[in-house]
């Protein structure tokens, strides 16, 4: 798929540990599929938060945790799910273009007229 960037930081003021990931995909549609797949899993512990954002063909993720250990586990688990998501998309090939219901209806009408 591509390379990703990460940024990890610990704030002495708040005691929070953060990790930002930026994961590019070949297309905006593939990024959207990954976003919709990965956003449903909430973090099981209240000490860690995960925020996902979709920006064109890039999936951006921010983790915030009270402990470095929790951050490491959450990021590692997320990377496992991300890897599985990417492997699944590669196995089934590039995603099909989305078709809106009005387009389907217009196509059906055109086919009947022919």
C-alpha positions, -999 to +999 in steps of 0.1 A: +000+000+000+025+026+011+047+038+039+033+055+069+046+082+092+044+082+130+050+107+157+053+097+193+054+122+222+051+123+259+040+155+276+055+162+310+028+187+318-002+164+313+014+130+318-002+119+285+016+098+259+006+104+223+012+086+190+001+101+156+000+078+125-005+089+089-012+060+066-014+067+029-035+045+006-034+042-032-069+058-035-094+077-014-118+048-017-093+023-002-086+048+026-124+051+032-127+013+034-099+011+060-114+040+079-149+024+081-134-010+090-111+003+118-132+029+134-158+005+148-133-010+173-134+012+204-105+010+229-115-013+257-098+008+284-108+044+294-071+053+299-066+053+261-083+071+233-081+066+196-092+092+170-094+083+133-096+109+106-099+105+068-081+131+047-084+123+010-064+090+005-047+092+040-059+077+072-048+096+102-049+081+137-041+097+171-037+076+202-035+092+237-028+072+268-020+077+304+008+051+303+035+043+277+027+006+281-010+011+272+000+032+242+024+005+230-003-022+233-030-001+216-008+009+187+005-027+182-031-040+182-042-013+158-013-022+134-024-059+135-059-049+125-046-025+099-024-052+084-054-076+082-075-049+066-048-042+039-043-079+033-080-084+028-082-055+003-052-069-016-068-104-017-101-091-031-085-066-055-092-029-060-126-017-047-154-011-071-167+024-077-197+033-056-230+035-074-257+057-061-293+043-062-303+071-087-275+059-111-289+023-110-324+036-117-311+057-146-292+027-160-323+005-158-344+031-176-318+035-203-316-003-208-354-006-212-355+023-237-328+005-259 
